[in-house]
Structures are given as structure tokens and as C-alpha cells.
Amino acid sequence: MMITEEPHGRVLLVAASGRLDGSTSKDFAARLEPLISRAEPRLVLDMSGIEFISSAGLRAVLALFRRIKAAKGAFALCAVQPTVLEVLDISGFMNLIQIHPERTGALAALA
């Protein structure tokens, strides 16, 4: 899994690509942990490169969301591929986490 980060003012844009599953979710969580340790973190996760998400990947995203929410921050997903979006919908994430069709909207919502 590849992960890149790009600051946009107060918001950090993180782009991930590959599979978010049992073999990558721990590395994903470890990589993002220091990025959300600041006060009131604001993070947009660009999922345009994520082609598959498993239950372990869902747990990693949910844990990230909960940590950011507990720190009084803001979190959003963007550019989610249709197959992954379907999994997020079935899992109830669409009612929990902001999901935007593209980066610009997500960055503007969290700015």
C-alpha cells in the first residue's frame, strides 16, 4: 500500500492506494497515527487508489475516525471507487463519515 500526504492549510490530505485489508490495515493505521496526533486534526482521506477494502480495513478507517472525533477534529473521505463505496454503504459508514465525490469538496468542507 502506498500512502502520500499533502498539507492544504489546516487540512491534511492523505492519499492511499492499493488494498486496505488484513495484511495492510495495521501499517495503514501506524502510518496515519502520527498525522492525527496534533490538536484538532483535520484529515481528508483520498480513496481513489483503494480498489478493495475488507472488514479489517473498515475497522482501521473507523478507528481513525473515532480518534479524530475524540480530538475534536474533522475527517472526511473523498473520491471513493464505486465498489468500495458500496462496501461503505452496506457497512453504515455513509451515515457516519462525510464522503465527498472529489478532493476539492472534501478540502473545502474541512477548511
C-alpha positions in Angstrom: 0.0 0.0 0.0 1.2 3.5 -0.9 0.3 6.5 1.3 1.2 10.1 0.5 0.4 13.2 2.5 -0.1 16.8 1.4 -0.9 19.8 3.6 -3.7 22.2 2.5 -3.7 24.9 5.1 -5.1 23.4 8.3 -6.3 20.3 6.5 -4.0 17.3 5.7 -4.8 15.4 2.5 -3.8 11.7 2.7 -4.0 9.6 -0.5 -3.9 5.8 -0.2 -3.6 3.3 -2.9 -3.8 -0.5 -3.1 -5.8 -2.8 -0.9 -6.9 -1.9 2.6 -7.2 -5.4 4.1 -5.9 -7.6 6.9 -2.4 -7.5 5.6 -2.2 -3.7 5.2 -4.5 -2.2 7.8 -2.0 -2.3 10.6 0.6 -0.5 8.5 -2.1 2.0 7.4 -3.1 2.8 11.0 0.6 3.0 12.1 1.4 5.4 9.3 -1.6 7.7 10.0 -1.3 7.7 13.8 1.4 10.4 14.0 -0.5 12.5 11.4 -3.6 12.8 13.7 -1.7 13.3 17.0 -1.9 17.1 16.8 -4.7 19.1 18.4 -7.9 19.2 16.5 -6.7 17.2 13.4 -8.4 17.8 10.1 -7.8 14.9 7.6 -9.2 14.1 4.2 -8.5 10.5 3.1 -8.5 10.3 -0.7 -9.5 6.7 -1.5 -9.4 7.0 -5.3 -6.5 4.5 -5.3 -8.1 2.0 -2.9 -9.5 -0.8 -5.1 -10.6 -3.2 -2.2 -11.5 -2.8 1.5 -12.0 -5.7 3.9 -13.5 -5.7 7.4 -10.0 -5.1 8.8 -9.8 -2.0 6.5 -13.2 -0.8 7.7 -12.1 -1.2 11.3 -8.9 0.8 10.5 -10.9 3.7 9.0 -13.4 3.6 11.8 -10.6 3.7 14.4 -9.1 6.7 12.6 -12.5 8.5 12.5 -13.0 7.9 16.3 -9.5 9.1 17.2 -10.0 12.3 15.2 -13.5 12.8 16.6 -12.3 12.3 20.1 -9.6 15.0 19.5 -12.4 17.4 18.3 -11.0 17.2 14.7 -12.7 16.7 11.4 -12.5 13.7 9.0 -13.8 13.1 5.5 -13.3 10.6 2.7 -13.2 11.5 -0.9 -13.0 10.0 -4.4 -14.1 6.6 -3.2 -14.3 4.0 -6.0 -17.8 2.5 -6.6 -17.0 -1.0 -5.3 -15.5 0.4 -2.1 -18.3 2.9 -1.8 -20.8 0.0 -1.9 -19.0 -1.7 1.0 -19.0 1.6 3.0 -22.7 2.0 2.3 -23.6 -1.6 3.3 -21.5 -1.2 6.5 -23.3 2.0 7.5 -20.3 4.3 7.1 -22.2 6.6 4.8 -24.3 7.7 7.8 -21.3 8.2 10.0 -18.4 9.7 7.9 -18.5 12.6 5.5 -17.9 11.2 2.0 -17.3 13.6 -0.9 -17.1 12.7 -4.6 -13.8 14.7 -5.1 -10.9 16.3 -3.2 -12.0 19.9 -3.7 -15.3 19.4 -2.0 -13.8 17.5 0.9 -11.0 20.0 1.5 -13.5 22.9 1.4 -15.8 21.2 3.9 -13.0 20.7 6.4 -11.2 24.0 5.9 
